[in-house]
Amino acid sequence: MIPENAGGTSNRTETLLRSFPSIPQSRQWSGTLQRVLPSAIFGKVRSIRGTTIVVDGLPVPVGAVVKIHRPNNEPLEGEVIGFDAGKTLVAPLDNIDGVSSGEQVELYRSFRSVPVSQEIVGRVVDAVGQPIDDGPSLPMGWRIPVDAQPVPALSRPPIDTVLPTRVRAIDAMLTVGKGQRLGIFAGSGVGKSTLLGMLARGTEADHVVIALIGERGREVREFLERDLGESGRARCTTVVATSDQPAPKRILAAKTATAIAEALRDQGKSVLLLMDSVTRFAMAQREIGLAAGEVPTTRGYPPSVFSLLPQLVERSGRSQRGSITAFYTVLVEGDDPNEPISDALRGLLDGHIHLSRSVAARGRYPAIDILPSLSRLQYQLVSPQLRAATEAIRSSMAIYRDNEDLIQIGAYPRGSSPQIDWAIQQRPLIESFLSQERETLVPWEITTTQLMQIGQAAPATSPPPNPTPNPINRAP
């Protein structure tokens, strides 16, 4: 394990790096090790401001981890979030019971890291990477920073390989590539958790990392046992920070899950990262930003929220070694797709999947509303024949939706339009194709065969698609 409190000269750094040649990307540690601080730095609690602890005499940077000593309790960990008139502001990672004025505050780590080893696969851990399931303790492995830099833009290989999810509506209409990042946008109670469980069980990725951020405590076990099941849990690493935990811990859980996915990617693996939800991550940062004195701007969100979101999502994607394919769920406040977090993430991600309350009310699950949903890389991933079939189905769904009121009240005379007649005829088949039971996982080959059968039935008078020559690259 690399000592996180180690400071000193460049020679000491080089010695440490030579001592740990097995650590992936060890050269990236060089600059970090030379910037870390000595551990003998102390301060004293001055006051408590809401959920923030104000400390005197603690000259450490933002992001440093400190321990606040309490007379009758274990030391309380906290994270430095800012400064105010020469005072250091600390956000505690647990409740502040027992903290009193004048208590000693000690620098614990100059940056936050998480231990990772192969044994972490199949386990449930908390925000700091410690197991919370009934399994044995985890080996130390190697420690990686939770605030790592994204892969440089020019070092990212292009996304050119399909990653089948075995969810028919996604594979056919919103094809996903290895290293792609998508958002799942939905209100509450529309089936996000169920869809995430299907993705975790059905993906052909090597490993799955799940981050449950701000979830109700009751739902965590239900998700693990009902939506994942034993087969799903065996290949997943789940990071949990429930809604009752402090905001810094919820933020840390999202970063920890991303760091674990990065470590697995650096071993040459294909990783699927599922985060539920990035909205609660943003809300946690709003709490911290307001506590640090930021001015709220867009609907109460301070600027730090909108700078932190791209830092988080840019860490997923492809590298020269492996890939992280990411799905981030977004809670749409009041079913408004243009609320600030949704609007910001649509511009950051490589696609968006909308779950519709009206589709769920019709009894079709997963309740994906195909028309407003989009995979930005689908045209690069599938063959011209599959693109043509997809566009034919989209066209049929759009025609039916445009004329749905007339059709439902019986005001449309059959035979007036071949396109509308075809849309009416194909609607039951399309709805059945897009519907899928939670326990059912459909292989890629079956999905594409069914897609071609439906899409090729379009009337000749319908507008032709505009295919471009690009052969399909299918995952092995």
Order of alpha helices (4+ residues) and beta strands (2+ residues): alpha-alpha-beta-beta-beta-beta-beta-beta-beta-beta-beta-alpha-beta-alpha-beta-alpha-alpha-beta-alpha-beta-alpha-alpha-beta-beta-alpha-beta-alpha-beta-alpha-alpha-alpha-alpha-alpha
